[in-house]
Amino acid sequence: MTIIPIESRNIELKSVLENIQKVEDLINSIFEKNELSPDYYGNMLVALTEAVDNAIKHGNKLDENKNVDITFKHRGDNYQFTVTDEGGGFDFSNLPDPTSSENIEKPEGRGIFLMKHLADQVNFLDNGRTIELVFKAF
């Protein structure tokens, strides 16, 4: 039986938009360590950045006293990111379509749409306070 090692990291960020730079630092270190194809870089970076941005702005309402927790786990070909905020959650089953004519020109509302199209799997947990993004790098 082959045992596949698990790589994991946890990051706690204050709800300040400038901390989104730490997401790019995390993605860069993952790519350097795992020698992943550059094709995955943009997908992971944009999806995770959107998740953290939503957690800071919408979940924690830019409250610097609240944190956003990011957990990264890598096992085999699976790269999983979990982003949790301290907000009250949201109704993730009833989101407006950002590509519909009434929403196409709105500047907000594309984050979850992007995440769903860039990640291989997106799961909402804890009433929407936690989002799990899974990427399968083959």
FINU-986535 format. One record per atom (N, C-alpha, C): y, x, z. Coordinates in steps of 0.05 Angstrom, whole numbers, padded with zeros to 5 digits, always signed. Layout:
BEGIN
YXZ/...
This chain:
BEGIN
-00023+00017+00000/+00000+00000+00000/+00025+00018+00000/+00043+00012-00018/+00068+00027-00020/+00089+00014-00004/+00102+00029+00013/+00124+00018+00030/+00150+00024+00016/+00166+00004+00010/+00192+00008-00002/+00213+00010+00020/+00227+00032+00021/+00247+00035+00042/+00271+00016+00038/+00283+00009+00060/+00306-00009+00059/+00331+00008+00067/+00351+00006+00050/+00377+00018+00056/+00395-00005+00065/+00410-00001+00087/+00428-00022+00095/+00453-00011+00107/+00474-00026+00106/+00500-00019+00118/+00514-00044+00126/+00531-00041+00147/+00548-00063+00157/+00576-00053+00158/+00595-00070+00149/+00623-00064+00150/+00637-00088+00162/+00655-00083+00180/+00672-00104+00191/+00701-00098+00184/+00714-00118+00171/+00741-00115+00161/+00760-00135+00175/+00783-00126+00182/+00804-00145+00191/+00813-00161+00166/+00822-00185+00170/+00830-00203+00148/+00857-00195+00137/+00858-00172+00125/+00882-00162+00112/+00874-00155+00083/+00889-00165+00064/+00882-00161+00036/+00879-00132+00028/+00894-00114+00041/+00891-00086+00034/+00863-00075+00040/+00848-00089+00057/+00821-00080+00063/+00801-00084+00040/+00809-00099+00020/+00792-00103-00003/+00785-00076-00017/+00803-00056-00014/+00797-00029-00025/+00771-00018-00013/+00764-00026+00011/+00739-00016+00023/+00715-00027+00009/+00718-00050-00005/+00696-00060-00021/+00690-00041-00044/+00711-00032-00057/+00707-00014-00079/+00695+00012-00069/+00703+00022-00046/+00691+00046-00034/+00661+00042-00029/+00654+00018-00019/+00626+00012-00014/+00610+00012-00040/+00620-00001-00060/+00606-00003-00086/+00604+00025-00098/+00625+00041-00096/+00624+00069-00107/+00602+00085-00093/+00600+00083-00067/+00580+00098-00052/+00551+00089-00059/+00548+00063-00063/+00522+00052-00071/+00513+00063-00098/+00532+00063-00117/+00526+00073-00144/+00521+00103-00144/+00535+00118-00129/+00531+00147-00127/+00503+00153-00115/+00496+00139-00094/+00471+00144-00081/+00447+00135-00097/+00449+00113-00111/+00426+00101-00124/+00425+00105-00154/+00445+00119-00165/+00446+00125-00193/+00440+00101-00211/+00455+00080-00205/+00452+00055-00220/+00466+00056-00247/+00457+00040-00265/+00470+00038-00291/+00499+00027-00288/+00517+00038-00303/+00545+00028-00301/+00548-00002-00308/+00528-00013-00322/+00529-00041-00329/+00531-00059-00305/+00519-00050-00282/+00519-00066-00258/+00545-00063-00242/+00559-00042-00246/+00582-00035-00230/+00603-00058-00230/+00612-00066-00253/+00632-00087-00255/+00623-00113-00243/+00599-00121-00248/+00589-00146-00237/+00589-00146-00207/+00579-00124-00195/+00578-00122-00166/+00606-00121-00154/+00623-00104-00167/+00650-00101-00156/+00666-00127-00157/+00666-00140-00179/+00682-00165-00182/+00671-00187-00164/+00644-00191-00164/+00633-00212-00147/+00638-00207-00117/+00633-00183-00108/+00637-00177-00080/+00667-00178-00072/+00684-00168-00090/+00713-00170-00085/+00722-00199-00082/+00712-00216-00100/+00719-00244-00099/+00709-00257-00073/+00685-00250-00064/+00674-00261-00039/+00691-00253-00015/+00699-00227-00014/+00715-00217+00008/+00743-00229+00007/+00755-00231-00017/+00781-00243-00020/+00781-00272-00010/+00761-00287-00018/+00758-00315-00009/+00755-00316+00021/+00739-00298+00033/+00735-00298+00062/+00761-00293+00077/+00777-00274+00067/+00802-00267+00079/+00823-00289+00076/+00826-00299+00051/+00847-00319+00046/+00839-00347+00055/+00816-00356+00047/+00809-00384+00051/+00793-00389+00077/+00775-00370+00083/+00759-00373+00108/+00775-00367+00133/+00787-00343+00133/+00802-00334+00157/+00832-00339+00155/+00841-00351+00133/+00869-00359+00130/+00889-00336+00135/+00881-00311+00126/+00897-00287+00129/+00904-00281+00159/+00887-00290+00177/+00891-00285+00205/+00880-00257+00212/+00898-00239+00217/+00890-00211+00222/+00873-00208+00247/+00872-00228+00264/+00855-00227+00288/+00826-00235+00282/+00821-00244+00258/+00794-00252+00250/+00782-00230+00231/+00756-00228+00232/+00742-00208+00216/+00726-00219+00194/+00720-00203+00174/+00702-00208+00153/+00679-00188+00156/+00655-00197+00158/+00632-00179+00160/+00618-00178+00133/+00612-00153+00125/+00597-00149+00100/+00572-00134+00107/+00549-00145+00099/+00524-00131+00103/+00512-00125+00075/+00503-00101+00072/+00490-00093+00047/+00462-00084+00052/+00443-00095+00036/+00415-00087+00039/+00404-00081+00011/+00390-00059+00009/+00378-00051-00016/+00348-00046-00011/+00332-00060-00026/+00303-00056-00025/+00292-00058-00053/+00280-00037-00062/+00269-00037-00090/+00291-00041-00110/+00289-00062-00126/+00309-00068-00146/+00329-00089-00137/+00327-00098-00112/+00346-00118-00102/+00368-00106-00086/+00392-00114-00093/+00417-00105-00079/+00430-00131-00069/+00430-00134-00042/+00440-00159-00030/+00464-00153-00013/+00485-00169-00017/+00509-00168-00002/+00513-00195+00012/+00519-00194+00038/+00525-00219+00053/+00554-00216+00064/+00570-00236+00059/+00598-00236+00068/+00602-00260+00086/+00611-00255+00111/+00614-00276+00131/+00642-00275+00142/+00655-00299+00142/+00682-00300+00154/+00680-00316+00180/+00703-00319+00194/+00704-00333+00220/+00717-00361+00217/+00719-00370+00192/+00731-00396+00187/+00712-00419+00193/+00720-00443+00184/+00705-00467+00190/+00685-00475+00168/+00684-00458+00147/+00666-00465+00125/+00679-00483+00104/+00665-00491+00084/+00676-00508+00063/+00653-00522+00049/+00659-00542+00033/+00639-00558+00019/+00634-00544-00008/+00614-00526-00008/+00608-00510-00032/+00593-00526-00053/+00584-00550-00046/+00570-00567-00065/+00589-00584-00082/+00615-00584-00075/+00634-00602-00089/+00658-00585-00098/+00654-00566-00116/+00676-00550-00125/+00685-00558-00153/+00711-00558-00157/+00721-00565-00184/+00713-00544-00205/+00708-00553-00229/+00701-00535-00251/+00726-00522-00261/+00729-00495-00258/+00753-00481-00267/+00756-00480-00297/+00735-00488-00312/+00737-00488-00341/+00745-00515-00353/+00747-00535-00336/+00755-00562-00346/+00784-00562-00353/+00792-00580-00370/+00820-00580-00380/+00841-00583-00358/+00835-00599-00337/+00855-00603-00316/+00857-00578-00298/+00838-00560-00299/+00839-00536-00281/+00843-00510-00296/+00842-00511-00322/+00842-00486-00337/+00867-00468-00333/+00889-00480-00327/+00914-00465-00324/+00921-00460-00294/+00904-00469-00276/+00909-00464-00248/+00902-00435-00242/+00919-00421-00226/+00914-00393-00220/+00892-00388-00200/+00884-00408-00185/+00863-00405-00165/+00838-00420-00173/+00816-00415-00159/+00792-00431-00163/+00771-00419-00181/+00773-00394-00187/+00753-00381-00205/+00734-00362-00191/+00739-00356-00166/+00723-00337-00151/+00693-00343-00150/+00687-00367-00141/+00658-00375-00139/+00646-00377-00166/+00661-00387-00186/+00652-00389-00213/+00644-00361-00223/+00661-00341-00218/+00655-00314-00226/+00631-00303-00212/+00629-00307-00185/+00606-00298-00170/+00580-00309-00181/+00580-00334-00187/+00555-00347-00197/+00547-00336-00225/+00567-00327-00240/+00561-00317-00267/+00555-00287-00267/+00563-00272-00246/+00560-00243-00246/+00536-00235-00229/+00529-00250-00208/+00506-00243-00191/+00481-00257-00201/+00458-00246-00196/+00433-00259-00204/+00426-00283-00186/+00437-00283-00162/+00432-00305-00143/+00456-00306-00124/+00465-00331-00119/+00486-00336-00100/+00477-00358-00081/+00478-00352-00055/+00470-00371-00034/+00493-00375-00014/+00497-00400-00007/+00517-00407+00014/+00502-00414+00039/+00510-00402+00061/+00497-00406+00087/+00517-00414+00108/+00508-00424+00130/+00525-00430+00153/+00549-00447+00145/+00544-00469+00131/+00565-00487+00123/+00587-00474+00105/+00579-00453+00090/+00597-00440+00072/+00612-00417+00085/+00608-00411+00110/+00621-00388+00122/+00609-00361+00113/+00585-00363+00103/+00571-00339+00093/+00562-00343+00064/+00567-00323+00048/+00557-00323+00021/+00540-00298+00017/+00518-00303+00003/+00499-00282-00002/+00498-00277-00033/+00502-00253-00041/+00501-00245-00069/+00478-00226-00073/+00461-00233-00092/+00438-00216-00098/+00439-00207-00127/+00435-00181-00131/+00435-00168-00157/+00408-00155-00160/+00396-00159-00183/+00370-00146-00189/+00374-00125-00210/+00374-00100-00203/+00378-00078-00221/+00350-00068-00230/+00345-00071-00255/+00318-00064-00266/+00320-00036-00278/
